[in-house]
Amino acid sequence: MVQRLQSLINEHQIKQINICRFGDSKLHDQSEEWSFGHEYIQVGGQPYNLDRVVTFKVVDQVLHLYF
């Protein structure tokens, strides 16, 4: 998952990542700063386990991750 998301970020020149709830698409967090670990992504100051990503989409250089 980490490699796939890193490829998407580079390919689409992602400027921001939004963290959303899958059930209702409610925005939980967003940031223009992120970093990857082995099984997580840190968006802003909050880590998120990539094993819990249900789906994702790219819209206008924004990566939306749904947990």
N, C-alpha and C positions, 0 to 999 in steps of 0.2 A: 504494500500500500504506500509506503514512504516513497519508493522509487516512482511509482505511478503519479503520485501527487506532485513530486518535484518536477517530473517531466511536463505535467500540465501547467505548472507555474511558469516554467521557462518558455514553453510553447506559446502560451497565451499572454505572456508578459503581465502576470497577475500583480496588481498593486495593493489588493486588500483581501483578507480572508474573513468571511462571516461564519460564525458558528450558529446553527439553527436547530431547533427541535424538529424531529421528523414528523411527529404527529400533527402539529398545527403550523409548522414553518415559522414559529415565533423566533425572532432574533434573540440569541442569548449573549453573544459577544462578537466583537469585530475589532480588527486591528490592521494596521499597515506594517506591523512588525511580527515576525514569526520565526520559529526555528524548529528543526526536526531532531528527534531522538530516535532510538531504535524502534520503539512501538508507539510513539506519541508525537504530537505536534504541540508546541507551545505558541499560543496566539495571545499577543500582549504579554501578560504575566501569568496566564492560566494554562496548565497542561491538559491536553485531551488525548485519551487513549484511542489510537487509530483503529483498534480492533472493534470499536463500538460505532464506527461510521456506517450508516445505513446506505447512504447515497451521497452524491455530490453533483454540482453543476457549475459551469462557468458562465457568467453574464457580465459583459462589458468590463473585462479585466478584474472581476471580483470572483473569487472561488467561494462557493457556498458549500459548507460541510454540514450534513444533516446527521445528528446523533439521536 
